[in-house]
Amino acid sequence: MGHFPAGAALTFRTFIYDGRRSVEDLVDSYGIKNAGIRQLLIDYFVPGQLPPRRERPRAA
């Protein structure tokens, strides 16, 4: 069933042939130069990487 024709935009063809990309690959595609910010984004988007969020005590 339908692949994009050879004249289709390269981004469409890349998506079809490469399949899913890792979080690291997606973050790296933005060219973030600061390693700390890059890692922060990866930690944010990968489930289970961040410590559980603390709930605030409710006012009585």
N, C-alpha and C positions, 0 to 999 in steps of 0.2 A: 504494500500500500504506500502511497505517495511520498516519495522523497522530493526534496527541492531540486529543481533543475540546476544544471551546471552554472547557469547565469545568475543564480540567486546570490544574495549578499553572503559574503564569507562568514559573517556571524551566524547566519541561519545554518549553513552547512557545518560549521564547527560544532554547534549544539547537537545536531543530529548524529554526527560521527563520534563525538567525545562523550556524550551522555552527561551524567551528573558530575558536578565539580565539587571538590571539598571546600569547606569553609575557608581554609588557608588559601586555596587558589582564588576564591572569590575576593577575599580581602586583598591579596597581592595584586589583583587586577587593577586596583585603585592606585597603586604606586605609593603607598604610605611609607615614608622614609624613616619615621621615628619607630624604633623597634618596640618601645613600651606601648605606644598607641596601637600598633599592629597587634600585639599580644592581647591588649585589653579588648579589642574588637573580637578577636578569635575566641577569647574566654567568654565573652558576652553571648556569642551566637552558638557556641557548642553546648548542647544540653548537658547539665551535670558538672560543668567545669567550675561554676561559681559556687561559693558556699551558700547554704540555704539562707533565705532572707528572714531576718528577725521580725516578728510581729510586734507592733507597739502595744503596750498595755492599754486597755480601754479605760476611759474615764468612768468612774462610778457614778 
